[in-house]
Amino acid sequence: MQNEADVVILGAGGAGMMCAIRAGRRGRSVVLLDHAKKIGGKILISGGGRCNFTNLGAGPGNYVSLNPHFMKSALARYSPWDFIELVVKHGIPYHEKKLGQQFCDGSAQAIVDMLEKECLLAGARFELSCKIERVETIPTGNRRFRVSTDRGIVECDSVVVATGGLSLPKIGATGIGYEIAKEFGLDLVARAPALDGFVFSDEDGRRFSGLAGVSFDSIITCNGMTFHEAILFTHAGLSGPATLQASLHWNGGDPVTVDLLPGIDPMVWFMEKKKSGNRSLVKNLLSELLASRLAERLCELHFPDARPLPDVSEKELKVFCELLKSWTFVPKSTVGYSKAEVTRGGVSTDELSSKTLETRKVPGLYFIGEVVDVTGWLGGYNFQWAWASGAAAGDVV
Ligand SMILES: Cc1cc2nc3c(=O)[nH]c(=O)nc-3n(C[C@H](O)[C@H](O)[C@H](O)COP(=O)(O)OP(=O)(O)OC[C@H]3O[C@@H](n4cnc5c(N)ncnc54)[C@H](O)[C@@H]3O)c2cc1C
């Protein structure tokens, strides 16, 4: 390993590689260090293997951070269209799936290959299977930092920490970025797994057991944030895009409310059936609107015995319909880092310049991507932050 570079980037994920491309194009000598054998591990498994690489609607409102303004500057200077331009330049076929989400038509490998090519074109070097041991400042001499690894030492002017969050330890996630921040005396915002769905309380777990695999369209609300997407029952709780989105906004003990029948007023619907003399069981009628396993379970839980519609009073129906429109439960927890798409929290934005992502306390030290306290919604927003923050730092390191 060469023992000098202008810029050392810790982590060859999306943010690190974008930073390397921009810094390399400016003529900086750049080395990317990663303990993984291959680069871009998360990109490869993202978006179900097709990488939801950006979202055309990405804006500050799609991110969670203690400082809701922090991401504005970087996002404004590197837009989804900037990344799409790169994708088009490399001839990678892509499409919009829904809600502005851009996916590869084929494998996410195309995005990793594109970033690798651009890094190499910009003159950046990769050092893989390389364990980072220590980052320290050098009090005197030509270079400002010394990065020690199990493969040797690199001295450099700038260190960019792009080591991501804690989610999916099995593909190489570690907390090293947070440890480096602590060593340099930087504040951290409490971390938590996010975009991972919910685990039911023991009681709800029993009430809804056996429903794994049932999915339905929903409107979910958590802490004032509302999402209209699908929910999926799992063996332990709830998953599906709506639940993943809600889990980003959930803090322990918060209630979650679900409209099981968006766009439908079940009271009006049942009353029309009642007036027309319909004598079906309520659970059979509800199966016309919801998956039958779910309809049956809700009716079992609400009406102790199967009852035909005429035997259910208007008052009882009203209470049942309110449940269908605003089922409220308190999850035991979110699912955890083994499934989480991201880590919420991280290096406090108070420590960083929003223009350059450089730390205020340690000139030459930068934090970019998921390690920072900026977490995007589900739908391509996290990669857009990785590209934008990587570009912001890469333009100045
Ligand atoms: C299953 C899954 C699907 C996802 N799908 C999407 C999606 O479709 N769209 C979207 O926008 N976001 C998605 N995300 C989120 C997105 O992948 C991340 O937010 C993004 O990859 C963060 O980029 P990053 O460069 O900051 O960190 P990472 O991509 O996590 O890169 C960090 C790098 O640092 C390296 N590293 C970590 N610790 C060390 C260490 N101790 N020594 C050396 N190297 C180290 C890692 O090996 C890794 O290569 C998904 C996440 C997951 C888990």
The ligand as a Tripos MOL2 file, in Angstrom:
@<TRIPOS>MOLECULE
LIG
   53    58     1     0     0
SMALL
NO_CHARGES

@<TRIPOS>ATOM
      1 C1        -31.1970   -4.1610    2.3160 C.3       1 LIG1
      2 C2        -31.0100   -2.6910    2.0220 C.ar      1 LIG1
      3 C3        -31.6160   -2.1410    0.9170 C.ar      1 LIG1
      4 C4        -31.4730   -0.7680    0.6640 C.ar      1 LIG1
      5 N1        -32.0610   -0.2540   -0.4570 N.ar      1 LIG1
      6 C5        -31.9400    1.0650   -0.7080 C.ar      1 LIG1
      7 C6        -32.4750    1.6180   -1.9080 C.ar      1 LIG1
      8 O1        -32.9770    0.8860   -2.7830 O.2       1 LIG1
      9 N2        -32.3720    2.9700   -2.0850 N.ar      1 LIG1
     10 C7        -31.7620    3.7980   -1.1630 C.ar      1 LIG1
     11 O2        -31.7100    5.0050   -1.3790 O.2       1 LIG1
     12 N3        -31.1930    3.2750   -0.0550 N.ar      1 LIG1
     13 C8        -31.2570    1.9430    0.1780 C.ar      1 LIG1
     14 N4        -30.6640    1.4210    1.2960 N.ar      1 LIG1
     15 C9        -29.8830    2.3340    2.1660 C.3       1 LIG1
     16 C10       -28.5120    2.5930    1.5040 C.3       1 LIG1
     17 O3        -27.9560    1.3620    1.1000 O.3       1 LIG1
     18 C11       -27.5540    3.3020    2.4580 C.3       1 LIG1
     19 O4        -28.1640    4.4100    3.0490 O.3       1 LIG1
     20 C12       -26.3090    3.7400    1.7020 C.3       1 LIG1
     21 O5        -25.6820    2.5990    1.1480 O.3       1 LIG1
     22 C13       -25.3460    4.4610    2.6190 C.3       1 LIG1
     23 O6        -24.1780    4.7240    1.9030 O.3       1 LIG1
     24 P1        -22.8050    4.9950    2.6550 P.3       1 LIG1
     25 O7        -21.7750    5.0780    1.5820 O.co2     1 LIG1
     26 O8        -22.9490    6.0760    3.6180 O.co2     1 LIG1
     27 O9        -22.5600    3.6550    3.5200 O.3       1 LIG1
     28 P2        -22.3600    2.1080    3.0400 P.3       1 LIG1
     29 O10       -22.9440    1.8930    1.7020 O.co2     1 LIG1
     30 O11       -22.8590    1.3200    4.1780 O.co2     1 LIG1
     31 O12       -20.7860    1.9950    2.9010 O.3       1 LIG1
     32 C14       -19.9560    1.9280    4.0190 C.3       1 LIG1
     33 C15       -18.6930    1.1780    3.6520 C.3       1 LIG1
     34 O13       -17.8110    1.2300    4.7630 O.3       1 LIG1
     35 C16       -17.2220   -0.0230    4.9510 C.3       1 LIG1
     36 N5        -16.8640   -0.1730    6.3560 N.ar      1 LIG1
     37 C17       -17.6640   -0.2040    7.4320 C.ar      1 LIG1
     38 N6        -16.9490   -0.4080    8.5360 N.ar      1 LIG1
     39 C18       -15.6510   -0.4770    8.1530 C.ar      1 LIG1
     40 C19       -14.4360   -0.7000    8.8650 C.ar      1 LIG1
     41 N7        -14.4400   -0.8980   10.1910 N.pl3     1 LIG1
     42 N8        -13.2930   -0.7280    8.1620 N.ar      1 LIG1
     43 C20       -13.3010   -0.5480    6.8140 C.ar      1 LIG1
     44 N9        -14.4140   -0.3570    6.1030 N.ar      1 LIG1
     45 C21       -15.5800   -0.3250    6.7700 C.ar      1 LIG1
     46 C22       -18.2840   -1.0190    4.5430 C.3       1 LIG1
     47 O14       -17.7170   -2.2470    4.1730 O.3       1 LIG1
     48 C23       -18.9510   -0.2940    3.3670 C.3       1 LIG1
     49 O15       -18.3730   -0.6510    2.1450 O.3       1 LIG1
     50 C24       -30.7490    0.0510    1.5460 C.ar      1 LIG1
     51 C25       -30.1190   -0.5230    2.6470 C.ar      1 LIG1
     52 C26       -30.2300   -1.8810    2.8950 C.ar      1 LIG1
     53 C27       -29.5320   -2.4700    4.0860 C.3       1 LIG1
@<TRIPOS>BOND
     1     1     2 1
     2     2     3 ar
     3     2    52 ar
     4     3     4 ar
     5     4     5 ar
     6     4    50 ar
     7     5     6 ar
     8     6     7 ar
     9     6    13 1
    10     7     8 2
    11     7     9 ar
    12     9    10 ar
    13    10    11 2
    14    10    12 ar
    15    12    13 ar
    16    13    14 ar
    17    14    15 1
    18    14    50 ar
    19    15    16 1
    20    16    17 1
    21    16    18 1
    22    18    19 1
    23    18    20 1
    24    20    21 1
    25    20    22 1
    26    22    23 1
    27    23    24 1
    28    24    25 2
    29    24    26 1
    30    24    27 1
    31    27    28 1
    32    28    29 2
    33    28    30 1
    34    28    31 1
    35    31    32 1
    36    32    33 1
    37    33    34 1
    38    33    48 1
    39    34    35 1
    40    35    36 1
    41    35    46 1
    42    36    37 ar
    43    36    45 ar
    44    37    38 ar
    45    38    39 ar
    46    39    40 ar
    47    39    45 ar
    48    40    41 1
    49    40    42 ar
    50    42    43 ar
    51    43    44 ar
    52    44    45 ar
    53    46    47 1
    54    46    48 1
    55    48    49 1
    56    50    51 ar
    57    51    52 ar
    58    52    53 1
@<TRIPOS>SUBSTRUCTURE
     1 LIG1         1 GROUP 0 **** ****
